[in-house]
Amino acid sequence: MGRRSVLIGTGSALPARIVTNAELADQVDTSDEWIVERSGIRQRHIAGEGETTGTLATAAARQALAAAGIEPDSIDLIVLGTTTPDQTFPATATLVQRDLGCAGGIAFDVAAVCSGFLYALGVADAMLRTGMAHRALVIGAETMSRIVDWEDRATCVLFGDGAGAIVLEARESDDPSAPGVIASRLHADGRHNELLFVDGGPSTTGTVGKIRMKGKEVFKHAVTNLADVLREVLDAAGISADELDWVVPHQANKRILDGTAKKLGLAAEKVIVTVDRHANTSAASVPLALDIAVRDGRIVPGQLVMLEAMGGGFTWGASLIRM
């Protein structure tokens, strides 16, 4: 019999403060109409004093553990996707581990920007299937507001803060229709660094830096790369796009979501959209959107759900899960 990583709980967390487009328009040269037309974003959550990537990740993890009905000390692996760690080191995953009270297992961060959760999921799935761990917390958490340039109207309106988490459990099964991660594919292409990056770092400037992006070029790559990796995963799983119950995409831009769905021939009503409420929360966006759709009853056990994301690097990936 083979081991399969089964999703047994989801959770999410958002900062208390909500910032609307109208509020941003008072600070930079923009408007609600301009932001909505170009991105579909209407508001975002912004971390306040005492709210960090680590605190949001821990809150999301606690929700996921409660949903799974398990205690933190049964977790022996934490993989956290983030671009905005609490410290340069140690990994924010170790802070989550400490605060949950499950020390002793494996805990580390994965840096793949907006694809961070998909990368973290791929790593955790591989480790569970090979027996290195039995139960894993896979988290995406970000405080992107701390690295945006609030004077750059092209980028500052696009990002928000939040966290999402899932609990995976290794189970023995030979049933291809059983719950679990079915197929995943991950990619990167470092040649496009200058299209989406942060202009700082410990080894270069000694500073955190700010987000810089060439939006039009990123958009073109995103639609092509996401459609391609979705087809890859569908082919690996031996299913067609119309067999999917839901697609949970990275929430970067409503136009990217629409363009990717159209390229694949996916019905718009099968795509989970939260970008209007949360903006781009980078690695947090996929698990955050997944948790929202699980909790409101749209995503239910037995369904086929495709997760996908693309981010700076470029990195991109997708994963098919039977709930």
DOMINU-96925 format. One record per residue: x, y, z of N, C-alpha, C, CB in turn; residue in three letters. Coordinates in steps of 0.05 Angstrom, whole numbers, padded with zeros to 5 digits, always signed. Each point is the difference from the previous one (the first is absolute). Last residue first. Glycine has a CB too. Layout:
BEGIN
XYZXYZXYZXYZALA ...
//
This chain:
BEGIN
-00211+00324-00033-00006+00008+00027-00013-00023+00016-00007+00047-00017MET +00080-00043-00065-00027-00011+00005-00006+00006+00030+00004-00037-00036ARG +00067+00091-00032-00006-00014+00025-00029-00010-00001+00032+00030+00025ILE +00058+00015-00087-00028-00011-00001-00005-00016+00025+00001-00001-00050LEU +00070+00086+00018-00004-00025+00015-00029-00008-00001+00039+00010+00030SER +00044+00063-00076-00028-00008+00004-00001-00027+00014-00014+00026-00040ALA +00086+00067+00012-00006-00028+00005-00030-00005+00004+00045-00004+00020GLY +00049+00080-00036-00028-00007-00004-00005-00029+00005-00005+00037-00033TRP +00081+00055+00035-00007-00027+00009-00029-00004-00006+00035+00000+00037THR +00050+00071-00074-00028-00007+00005-00001-00028+00012-00016+00029-00038PHE +00035+00037+00071+00020-00021-00003+00008-00006-00029-00017-00019+00042GLY -00077+00056+00016+00027+00010-00008+00020-00023+00000-00011+00044+00019GLY -00087-00081-00028+00011+00023+00014+00028+00007-00010-00027-00012+00039GLY -00073-00053-00049+00025+00009-00012+00010+00024+00014-00014-00019-00044MET -00062-00072+00056+00011+00026+00007+00025+00006-00017-00018-00004+00046ALA -00074-00071-00018+00021+00009-00018+00010+00028+00007-00019-00029-00036GLU -00049-00068+00059+00013+00024+00011+00021+00009-00019-00010-00014+00048LEU -00084-00051-00053+00026+00007-00011+00010+00026+00013-00011-00023-00043MET -00063-00062+00068+00007+00028+00002+00028+00005-00010-00031+00005+00039VAL -00058-00080-00032+00027+00004-00011+00005+00030-00001-00004-00043-00028LEU -00064-00014+00099+00003+00017-00024+00030+00001-00009-00040+00027+00014GLN +00006-00072+00067-00004-00015-00024+00005+00016-00026-00033-00026+00025GLY +00005+00077+00067+00015-00025-00004-00008-00015-00025+00003-00003+00049PRO -00018+00108-00052-00008-00021+00018+00016-00025-00005-00047+00020+00003VAL +00035+00094-00026+00018-00023-00002-00007-00020+00021+00036+00029-00020ILE -00090+00046+00022+00003-00006-00029+00017-00024-00005-00005+00049-00009ARG -00018-00006+00097-00015-00023-00010+00003-00006-00029-00031+00009+00036GLY +00073+00058+00027-00026+00009-00010-00016-00023-00014+00018+00047-00004ASP +00071-00062+00039-00017+00008+00022-00028+00010-00009+00041+00012+00025ARG +00026-00038-00088-00007-00023+00016-00021+00008+00021+00046-00021-00008VAL -00009+00088-00045-00019-00016-00016-00008-00026+00015+00020+00019-00042ALA +00045+00040+00081-00025+00015-00003-00021-00018-00014+00025+00044-00003ILE +00063-00077+00009-00014-00001+00026-00027+00014-00002+00044-00002+00024ASP +00012+00007-00099-00009-00028+00004-00016-00002+00025+00040-00017-00024LEU +00003+00098+00005-00023-00003-00017-00012-00028+00003+00019+00032-00032ALA +00061-00016+00078-00021+00018+00010-00026-00003-00015+00036+00032+00015LEU +00043-00077-00045-00013-00013+00024-00021+00017+00013+00042-00024+00007PRO +00002+00063-00083-00013-00025-00007-00012-00014+00024+00033-00005-00038VAL +00016+00088+00050-00025+00003-00015-00014-00026-00006+00019+00041-00019SER +00069-00019+00065-00024-00006+00016-00025-00003-00016+00021+00025+00037ALA +00067+00000-00072-00001-00029+00007-00025-00007+00016+00049-00001-00001ALA -00060+00094-00038+00023-00016-00007-00004-00030+00008+00030+00041+00005SER -00096+00032-00002+00013-00007+00025+00023-00020-00005-00043+00008+00025THR -00024+00066-00080+00021-00021-00004+00014-00004+00026+00005+00013-00049ASN -00107+00020+00055+00022+00008-00017+00021-00023-00003-00007+00049+00014ALA -00082-00049+00034+00026-00004+00013+00024+00011-00015-00019-00040+00019HIS -00076+00043-00048-00001+00005+00029+00028+00001+00013-00045-00022+00001ARG +00030+00003-00095-00014+00025+00005+00001+00008+00029-00030-00011-00038ASP +00066-00072+00007+00018+00022-00005-00014+00027+00006+00024-00027-00034VAL -00056-00068+00035+00000+00016+00024+00016+00025-00003-00006-00041+00027THR -00041-00050-00084+00011+00027-00002-00003+00014+00027-00012+00002-00049VAL +00008-00105-00006-00004+00014+00026+00014+00027-00002-00002-00044+00026ILE -00041-00019-00107+00024+00013+00010-00006+00015+00026+00018+00004-00047VAL -00082-00049-00011+00016-00020+00014+00026+00011+00013-00018-00034-00033LYS -00046+00084-00023-00012-00006+00026+00014-00022+00016-00043+00014-00020GLU +00068+00013-00070+00007+00020+00020-00011-00006+00028+00001+00034-00037ALA +00025-00109-00037-00023+00017+00007+00008+00019+00022-00033-00036-00014ALA +00106-00005-00056-00013-00004+00026-00023+00019+00004+00044-00016+00019LEU +00026+00003-00092-00028-00007-00005-00015-00006+00026+00013-00017-00045GLY +00080+00048+00030-00005-00028+00006-00028-00009-00006+00035+00003+00035LEU -00008+00088-00046+00019-00016-00016-00004-00030+00004+00033+00038+00004LYS -00084+00023+00048-00009+00000-00028+00019-00017-00017-00019+00046+00006LYS +00041-00032+00084-00024-00017-00002-00009-00002-00029-00014+00013+00046ALA +00085+00046-00026+00008-00029+00003-00024-00018-00004+00037+00014+00032THR -00054+00079-00032+00016-00008-00024+00008-00029+00001+00016+00046-00004GLY -00060-00007+00079-00019-00003-00023+00015-00010-00025-00028+00037+00019ASP +00079-00017+00058-00018-00023+00006-00018-00005-00024+00001+00011+00049LEU +00054+00064-00053+00016-00024-00003-00018-00025+00005+00042+00025+00014ILE -00081+00059+00001+00004-00004-00029+00017-00025-00005-00004+00050-00007ARG -00010-00020+00096-00024-00013-00011+00003-00005-00030-00028+00023+00035LYS +00108-00022+00036-00013+00019-00018-00023-00014-00013+00043+00025-00008ASN +00009-00066+00078+00017+00023-00006-00016+00021-00014+00039-00030-00003ALA -00050-00066+00055-00017+00024-00003+00017+00025-00004-00035-00022+00029GLN +00044-00090-00050+00013+00023+00014-00016+00025-00006+00046-00022-00003HIS -00105-00065-00007+00025+00012-00011+00012+00021+00019-00019-00007-00045PRO -00050-00082+00039+00007+00021+00020+00027+00012-00009-00025-00024+00038VAL -00061-00037-00083+00028+00009-00003+00004+00022+00021+00002-00011-00050VAL -00077-00077+00040+00008+00027+00006+00030+00005-00007-00034+00001+00037TRP -00013-00081-00063-00022+00013+00014+00006+00030+00005-00013-00044+00021ASP +00050-00023-00103+00006+00014+00024-00025+00012+00013+00045+00011-00018LEU -00041-00057-00067-00005-00017+00023+00007+00014+00026+00010-00040-00028GLU +00005+00079-00059-00029+00001+00007-00007-00020+00023-00010+00013-00047ASP +00099-00008+00009-00007+00025+00015-00029+00000+00009+00035+00024-00026ALA +00011-00120+00012-00004+00024-00017-00009+00023+00018-00012-00028-00040SER +00078-00062+00064-00027+00010-00001-00002+00025-00018-00008-00018+00047ILE +00087-00038-00014-00017-00014-00020-00028+00009+00001+00030-00038+00005GLY +00053+00068+00043-00022-00013+00015-00018-00016-00018+00002+00036+00033ALA +00070+00014-00069+00012-00018+00019-00021-00016+00015+00039+00031+00005ALA -00067+00037-00064+00010-00022-00015+00012-00021+00019+00010+00030-00039ASP -00039+00050+00077-00023-00015-00010+00009-00025-00015-00027+00043-00003LEU +00093+00017+00031-00011-00014+00023-00024-00017-00009+00016+00036+00032VAL +00023+00020-00097+00019-00020+00009-00011-00017+00022+00037+00031-00012GLU -00086+00044-00017-00002-00022-00019+00019-00023+00008-00013+00033-00036ARG +00019+00045+00086-00026-00013+00006-00004-00023-00019-00019+00043+00016LEU +00093+00012-00030+00004-00018+00023-00026-00014+00008+00038+00030+00016VAL -00041+00033-00088+00017-00022-00007+00003-00020+00024+00025+00029-00032ASP -00072+00053+00043-00015-00019-00017+00016-00025-00006-00025+00040-00020ALA +00068+00028+00067-00020-00013+00017-00016-00019-00017-00002+00040+00030LEU +00067+00013-00074+00012-00020+00018-00020-00015+00016+00040+00029+00003ASN -00070+00043-00060+00012-00023-00015+00010-00022+00018+00013+00032-00036THR -00046+00048+00075-00022-00014-00013+00011-00025-00015-00026+00044-00005VAL +00089+00014+00047-00017-00014+00019-00021-00017-00014+00007+00038+00032ALA +00053+00020-00081+00012-00025+00009-00019-00016+00018+00045+00022-00003HIS -00074+00063-00025+00003-00018-00023+00012-00027+00008+00006+00040-00029LYS -00012+00029+00096-00027-00010-00008+00002-00020-00023-00020+00043+00014PHE +00098+00004+00014-00008-00021+00019-00026-00013-00008+00025+00024+00037VAL +00004+00051-00086+00016-00023-00006-00007-00024+00018+00037+00030-00016GLU -00079+00053+00033-00009-00011-00025+00015-00025-00008-00012+00046-00015LYS +00037+00003+00097-00025-00014+00000-00009-00013-00026-00012+00031+00034GLY +00103-00009+00018-00009+00008-00026-00025-00015-00007+00048+00011-00016LYS +00003+00015+00116-00014-00018-00019-00006+00014-00026-00020-00024+00039MET +00067+00024+00070+00001+00013-00026-00012-00019-00020+00042+00028+00012ARG -00035-00013+00104-00009-00015-00024+00002+00018-00024-00031-00028+00028ILE +00098+00042+00057-00028+00004-00007-00006-00015-00026+00000+00045+00022LYS +00079-00052+00067-00008+00007-00027-00029+00002-00005+00041-00023-00014GLY +00025+00001+00092-00022-00018-00009-00007+00005-00029-00017-00001+00047VAL +00119+00019-00014-00027+00010+00006-00021-00020-00009+00017+00048-00003THR +00079-00053-00014-00003+00000+00029-00026+00012+00010+00049+00004+00002GLY -00014-00021-00094-00002+00027+00010-00001+00001+00030-00025+00011-00041THR +00047-00096+00000+00005+00020-00020+00000+00028+00011-00021-00030-00034THR +00002-00053+00083+00026-00004-00013+00007+00022-00020-00006-00049+00007SER -00080+00046+00042+00023+00000+00019+00027+00000-00013-00030-00024+00031PRO -00051+00069-00086+00004-00026+00013+00025+00000+00017-00022-00022-00039GLY -00045+00079-00045+00017+00000+00024+00003-00028+00011-00015+00046+00011GLY -00050-00009-00080+00026+00012-00005+00018+00002+00025-00022+00026-00037ASP -00056-00097-00004+00003+00019+00021+00028+00011-00002-00034-00024+00030VAL -00032-00017-00113+00021-00005+00020-00002+00020+00023+00029-00019-00036PHE -00062-00008-00071-00014+00000+00026+00020-00008+00022-00045-00012-00022LEU +00073+00026-00068-00028+00006-00004-00016+00002+00026+00004-00023-00044LEU +00091-00003+00032-00004+00029+00000-00029+00008-00004+00046+00004-00019GLU -00015-00098+00020+00003+00014+00026-00008+00029-00001+00037-00032+00010ASN -00036-00047-00076-00019+00022+00001+00001+00015+00026-00029-00025-00031HIS +00080-00056+00008+00007+00021-00020-00017+00024+00002+00015-00036-00029ARG -00022-00049+00081+00014+00023+00012+00008+00021-00020+00016-00030+00033GLY -00091-00049-00021+00016+00011-00022+00012+00026+00009-00030-00022-00035ASP -00029-00075+00072+00012+00026+00004+00016+00008-00024+00002-00009+00049ALA -00084-00069-00008+00019+00010-00019+00012+00026+00009-00025-00022-00037HIS -00042-00074+00064+00012+00025+00007+00021+00008-00020-00009-00010+00049LEU -00082-00062-00028+00022+00007-00018+00010+00028+00008-00018-00029-00038ARG -00048-00063+00075+00010+00028+00003+00022+00004-00020-00012+00001+00049SER -00076-00075-00017+00022+00007-00017+00008+00029+00004-00014-00034-00034ALA -00047-00013+00094+00001-00019-00023+00025+00005-00017-00050-00003+00000ILE +00015+00016+00108+00014+00014-00022+00005-00020-00023+00022+00033+00033VAL -00106-00055+00031+00029+00005+00002+00010+00016-00024+00004-00042+00025GLY -00093-00032-00001+00009+00028+00004+00031+00001+00001-00042+00009+00026PRO -00001-00088-00085+00001+00008+00029+00009+00029+00002+00010-00048+00013ALA -00017-00008-00094-00021+00020+00005-00001+00009+00029-00026-00020-00037SER +00087-00048+00004+00005+00025-00015-00020+00022+00005+00023-00028-00034PRO +00010-00055+00099-00024+00009-00015+00005+00026-00014-00030-00024+00034ASP +00087-00026+00028+00004-00008-00028-00023+00009-00017+00028-00039+00015ASP +00019+00070+00087-00023-00004-00017+00010-00009-00028-00028+00034+00026SER +00058+00006+00082+00004-00022-00019-00024-00004-00017+00032-00022+00031GLU +00000+00117+00016-00017-00024+00003+00007-00020-00022-00037+00028+00020ARG +00070+00073+00031+00007-00022-00017-00018-00024+00006+00048+00016-00002ALA -00071+00092+00013+00006-00025+00015+00006-00022-00020-00030+00015+00038GLU +00022+00102-00029+00001-00024-00016+00007-00023+00018+00014+00027-00040LEU -00057+00079+00049+00012-00023+00013-00001-00023-00019-00013+00016+00046VAL +00015+00097-00063-00014-00026-00002+00015-00020+00017-00017+00011-00047ILE +00005+00106+00034+00014-00024+00008-00017-00025-00006+00025+00026+00036ALA -00007+00092-00051-00017-00023-00003+00016-00025+00006-00028+00023-00035GLY +00029+00096+00045+00012-00027+00002-00021-00021-00004+00035+00017+00032ALA -00009+00100-00048-00018-00022+00009+00016-00026+00002-00040+00023-00020GLY +00038+00088-00026+00013-00018+00019-00020-00022+00008+00029+00037+00017ASP -00015+00027-00113-00012-00001+00027+00014-00021+00017-00044+00015-00019GLY +00051+00046-00085+00008-00019+00020-00015+00002+00026+00044-00001-00022PHE -00048+00059-00061-00005-00028-00008+00003-00020+00023+00016+00012-00044LEU +00001+00087+00039-00029-00006+00001-00006-00029-00003-00009+00045-00018VAL +00098-00007+00011-00009+00000+00027-00030-00007+00003+00035+00034+00009CYS +00014-00026-00096+00003-00025+00016-00013+00001+00027+00042-00008-00024THR -00044+00081-00040-00003-00024-00017+00001-00026+00015+00020+00026-00037ALA -00004+00063+00075-00028-00007-00002-00005-00025-00017-00010+00049+00005ARG +00090-00012+00059-00002-00012-00027-00029-00009-00004+00050-00014-00001ASP -00017+00048+00083-00001+00022-00018-00002-00009-00029+00027+00027+00032GLU -00017-00086+00044-00026+00014+00002-00002+00025-00016-00004-00019+00045TRP +00058-00076-00051+00007+00029-00001-00026+00015-00001+00045-00008-00024ASP -00030-00093+00069-00009+00016-00023+00010+00029+00003-00041-00030-00005VAL +00054-00042+00071+00021+00002-00021-00010+00014-00025+00021-00041+00017ILE -00074+00022+00062+00025+00010+00012+00022+00003-00021-00013-00023+00042ARG -00076-00013-00059-00001+00029+00004+00026+00012+00010-00049-00005+00009SER +00032-00090-00020+00010+00014-00024+00000+00030+00003-00016-00038-00027MET +00012-00049+00087-00007+00028+00007+00013+00016-00023-00002-00008+00052THR -00028-00104-00042+00014+00023-00010-00009+00026+00014+00006-00023-00044GLU -00011-00097+00033-00006+00024+00016+00018+00023-00009-00012-00029+00039ALA -00021-00082-00053+00009+00023-00015-00008+00025+00016-00006-00025-00045GLY +00021-00088+00068-00010+00027+00005+00011+00019-00021-00003-00010+00049ILE -00012-00099-00011+00011+00015-00023-00013+00027+00000+00007-00042-00028VAL +00011-00046+00098-00013+00026-00003+00013+00013-00024-00011+00005+00050LEU +00006-00115-00025+00013+00025-00007-00019+00024+00000+00032-00026-00028ALA -00011-00087+00060-00020+00022-00002+00015+00026-00004-00032-00025+00030ARG +00082-00054-00034-00026-00012-00001-00022+00021-00003+00017-00038+00028HIS +00094+00027-00059-00018+00011+00019-00027-00013-00004+00024+00044+00001ALA +00049-00075-00050+00016+00018+00017-00017+00013+00022+00031+00008-00038MET -00057-00070-00039+00001-00009+00028+00017+00017+00019-00007-00044-00018GLY -00021+00052-00079+00025-00016+00004+00004-00008+00029+00020+00024-00039THR -00095+00030+00011-00001-00025-00015+00025-00018+00004-00028+00024-00034ARG +00023+00063+00074-00019-00019+00012-00001-00026-00014-00027+00039+00014LEU +00082+00029-00048+00011-00010+00025-00020-00019+00014+00026+00043+00004MET -00052+00000-00085+00022-00019-00005+00011-00012+00026+00012+00026-00041ALA -00078+00042+00047-00011-00025-00012+00021-00021-00004-00036+00027-00022ASP +00063+00059+00050-00013-00015+00021-00011-00026-00010-00011+00043+00023ALA +00048+00016-00087+00021-00010+00018-00012-00018+00022+00028+00041-00009VAL -00087+00004-00050+00015-00020-00014+00021-00014+00017-00008+00025-00042GLY -00040+00049+00077-00017-00023-00002+00015-00023-00014-00041+00030-00001LEU +00083+00053+00005-00001-00012+00027-00017-00025+00000+00006+00045+00020ALA -00004+00006-00099+00026-00013+00005+00001-00014+00027+00022+00035-00029TYR -00098+00015+00009+00001-00024-00018+00027-00014+00003-00031+00023-00032LEU +00020+00058+00079-00017-00021+00012+00000-00025-00018-00029+00034+00021PHE +00077+00042-00051+00011-00011+00024-00016-00023+00012+00020+00044+00008GLY -00027+00019-00088-00002-00029-00003+00008-00015+00026+00008+00005-00050SER +00000+00090+00042-00029-00007-00001-00005-00030-00005-00008+00046-00018CYS +00103-00031+00050-00018+00023-00003-00029-00010-00002+00037+00027-00023VAL +00038-00080+00047-00006-00002-00028-00021+00021-00007+00011-00049-00001ALA +00047+00004+00088-00001+00026-00013-00005-00004-00030+00030+00021+00035ALA -00044-00077+00065+00005-00003-00029-00004+00028-00012-00015-00049-00001VAL +00039+00007+00108-00014+00017-00019+00007-00007-00029-00001+00037+00034ASP -00003-00103+00059+00017+00018-00016-00018+00016-00019+00039-00032+00002PHE -00034-00055+00077-00013+00025-00005+00019+00018-00016-00027-00004+00043ALA +00009-00103+00006+00013+00015-00021-00015+00026-00004+00016-00042-00023ILE -00020-00004+00120-00003-00010-00027+00015+00017-00020-00044-00018+00012GLY +00042+00040+00081+00013-00025-00003-00002-00012-00028-00008-00008+00047GLY -00064+00076+00009+00029+00000-00005+00010-00029-00004+00005+00043+00026ALA -00096+00006-00014+00005-00027-00012+00029-00002-00008-00047-00002-00016CYS -00012+00079+00052+00008-00020+00020+00004-00027-00012-00025+00025+00033GLY +00000+00066-00070-00020-00022+00000+00007-00021+00021-00008+00008-00049LEU +00067+00065+00033-00025+00011+00011-00022-00021+00001+00013+00044-00018ASP +00073-00067-00019+00002+00007+00028-00026+00008+00012+00047+00014-00008ARG -00044-00030-00085+00004-00025+00015+00001+00006+00030+00024-00020-00039GLN -00024+00093-00018-00026-00012+00001+00001-00026+00016-00012+00020-00045VAL +00092+00021+00029-00015+00016+00019-00028-00010+00003+00028+00040-00012LEU +00028-00079-00052+00009-00009+00027-00015+00017+00021+00045-00014-00018THR -00058+00034-00073-00013-00025+00007+00008-00009+00028+00000-00013-00049ALA +00041+00088+00008-00025+00006+00013-00015-00025+00008-00003+00043-00025THR +00111-00043+00016-00024-00002-00017-00025+00007+00017+00022-00035-00029ALA +00066+00078+00068-00007-00026-00011-00026+00001-00016+00024-00022+00038PRO +00026+00093-00063+00000-00027+00010-00006+00001+00029+00033-00016-00035PHE -00054+00089-00016+00016-00012-00021+00005-00030+00007+00022+00045-00010THR -00111-00007+00050+00029+00005+00003+00015-00012-00024-00005+00001+00051GLN -00089-00003-00052+00002+00018+00023+00029+00009+00004-00039-00023+00022ASP +00007-00002-00122+00004-00013+00026+00002+00020+00023+00022-00038-00023PRO -00056+00036-00078+00002+00021+00020+00003-00013+00028-00027+00032-00029THR +00011-00080-00051+00019+00019-00011+00007+00020+00021-00018-00006-00046THR -00023-00102+00051-00002+00029+00006+00023+00015-00014-00022-00010+00044THR -00025-00095-00017+00008+00016-00023-00004+00030+00007-00014-00037-00032GLY +00031-00056+00093-00013+00026-00002+00010+00015-00024-00006+00001+00050LEU -00002-00104+00002+00012+00014-00023-00015+00025-00005+00016-00044-00020VAL -00004-00038+00100-00012+00026-00007+00016+00012-00022-00016+00008+00047ILE +00001-00109+00010+00012+00015-00022-00015+00026-00004+00014-00043-00023LEU -00039-00023+00088+00029-00004+00000+00014+00013-00024-00008-00043+00024ASP -00089+00041+00043+00013+00010-00024+00030-00004+00001-00037+00035-00005ILE -00025-00053+00076+00000-00022-00019+00012+00008-00027-00040-00019+00023SER +00025+00079+00053+00023-00018+00005+00001-00024-00018+00000+00016+00046ASP -00073+00051-00046+00025+00008-00013+00023-00019+00003-00015+00046+00009PRO -00086-00083-00010+00016+00017+00018+00026+00007-00014-00020-00022+00041GLU -00080+00000-00089+00025-00013+00011+00015+00021+00017+00003-00031-00040ILE -00084+00038-00022-00006-00014+00025+00024-00013+00012-00045-00007-00017GLY +00030+00064-00065+00008-00028-00003-00006-00016+00026+00036+00015-00031ALA -00053+00078+00029-00017-00012-00020+00006-00030-00004-00003+00045-00023ALA +00058+00005+00081-00027-00003+00012-00019-00013-00020+00007+00040+00028ALA +00079-00018-00058+00002-00022+00019-00028-00005+00013+00048+00012+00009LEU -00040+00062-00066+00002-00025-00015+00001-00024+00018+00024+00025-00037ALA -00023+00061+00077-00026-00005-00013+00001-00027-00015-00008+00050-00004GLN +00089-00020+00040-00019-00008+00022-00027-00006-00012+00025+00028+00033ARG +00038+00008-00092+00007-00028+00007-00019-00010+00022+00048+00008-00013ALA -00053+00083-00012-00011-00017-00021+00005-00030+00006+00008+00037-00033ALA +00030+00025+00092-00029+00001+00002-00013-00017-00021+00003+00046+00019ALA +00090-00036-00022-00007-00016+00023-00031-00001+00003+00044+00012+00023THR -00007+00043-00090+00004-00028-00007-00009-00018+00023+00039+00013-00029ALA -00039+00080+00043-00021-00007-00018+00002-00030-00007-00001+00047-00019LEU +00068-00011+00071-00025-00001+00016-00023-00008-00018+00018+00036+00031THR +00068-00026-00073-00001-00022+00020-00026-00001+00015+00049+00004+00004GLY -00033+00069-00063-00003-00025-00015-00003-00024+00018+00027+00020-00038THR -00055+00066+00087+00023-00007-00017-00007-00024-00017+00033+00019+00034THR -00074+00061+00041-00008-00020-00020+00024-00004-00019-00049+00013+00003GLU +00052+00053+00066-00003-00026+00013-00009-00023-00019-00011+00025+00041GLY -00013+00071-00072+00020-00005+00021-00005-00026+00013+00004+00049+00007GLU -00047-00048-00100+00005+00022+00018+00021-00008+00021-00047+00016-00007GLY +00014-00048-00101+00009-00007+00027+00006+00025+00017+00018-00043-00018ALA -00091+00034-00064+00028+00009+00005+00007-00005+00029-00005+00035-00036ILE -00070-00066-00049+00006+00001+00029+00029+00007+00004-00036-00034+00010HIS -00034+00062-00095+00021-00018+00009+00003+00003+00030+00024+00002-00044ARG -00095+00024-00050+00011+00005+00027+00021-00021+00006-00044+00019+00016GLN +00005-00013-00102-00016+00021+00012+00010+00007+00028-00039-00016-00026ARG +00074-00034-00075+00003+00003+00029-00017+00024+00010+00046-00019-00002ILE -00030-00012-00091-00023-00012+00013+00000+00003+00030-00001-00032-00037GLY +00064+00066-00036+00007-00023+00017-00024-00015+00011+00041+00024+00011SER -00041+00056-00071+00025-00013-00007+00005-00026+00016+00017+00045-00012ARG -00096+00010+00025+00001-00006-00028+00025-00016-00007-00025+00042-00009GLU +00013-00010+00098-00019-00021-00007+00002-00008-00029-00031+00016+00036VAL +00082+00058-00006+00010-00025+00012-00018-00023-00008+00018+00026+00039ILE -00043+00061-00068+00025-00008-00012+00010-00027+00010+00012+00048-00006TRP -00089-00008+00047-00005-00009-00028+00025-00011-00014-00037+00034-00002GLU +00045+00007+00088-00013-00026+00002-00005-00012-00028-00022+00014+00043ASP +00102+00054-00037-00028+00001+00005-00011-00028+00002-00004+00044-00024SER +00104+00021+00031-00015-00023-00011-00030+00004+00006+00040-00031+00006THR +00057+00072+00027-00016+00009-00024-00013-00024-00013+00032+00040-00006ASP -00012-00039+00113+00015+00000-00025-00019+00008-00023+00032-00036+00018VAL -00065+00039+00071+00028+00000+00006+00018+00001-00025-00011-00026+00041GLN -00087+00021-00037+00007+00024+00015+00030+00002+00005-00045-00003+00022ASP +00007-00073-00065-00001+00023-00018+00005+00027+00014-00032-00025-00027ALA +00025-00057+00075+00025+00002-00014+00001+00024-00018+00005-00050+00002LEU -00086+00030+00041+00020+00009+00020+00027+00003-00013-00026-00022+00036GLU -00043-00013-00088-00005+00028+00005+00020+00011+00020-00048-00007-00010ALA +00047-00085-00009+00013+00015-00021-00004+00030+00004-00009-00038-00031ASN +00008-00021+00120-00015+00001-00026+00016+00015-00021-00043-00002+00025THR +00069-00056+00068+00006+00025-00015-00014-00001-00027+00045+00006+00024VAL -00048-00057+00081-00007-00001-00029+00005+00027-00012-00035-00036+00009ILE +00070-00020+00086-00005+00024-00015-00006-00005-00030+00030+00024+00033ARG -00007-00094+00032-00025+00013+00007-00007+00023-00019+00008-00014+00047ALA +00050-00072-00081+00003+00023+00018-00027+00013+00005+00048+00007-00015PRO -00048-00110-00010+00003+00026-00013+00005+00021+00021-00029-00015-00039LEU +00029-00102+00020+00001+00023+00018+00005+00025-00016+00017-00029+00038ALA -00046-00087-00045+00010+00025-00011-00001+00021+00021-00015-00013-00046SER +00005-00105+00021-00003+00023+00017+00011+00025-00013+00003-00029+00040GLY -00030-00088-00051+00009+00026-00011-00005+00022+00021-00010-00016-00047THR +00019-00103+00038-00009+00025+00013+00011+00024-00013-00003-00025+00043GLY +00020-00067-00071-00020-00005+00021-00010+00025+00015+00021-00045+00005ILE +00032-00002-00099-00007+00025+00012-00022-00004+00020+00015+00026-00041LEU +00062-00098+00005-00029+00007+00001-00004+00026+00015-00012-00049-00002VAL +00091-00013-00053-00003+00023+00019-00029+00010-00002+00049+00013-00005SER -00006-00117-00012-00012+00024-00013-00003+00022+00021-00024-00029-00034ARG +00078-00074+00012-00008+00021+00018-00010+00024-00015+00034-00016+00033ARG -00039-00093-00063+00015+00025-00001-00010+00020+00021+00008-00008-00048GLY -00003-00107+00041-00017+00024+00000+00017+00025+00000-00036-00025+00025MET 
//
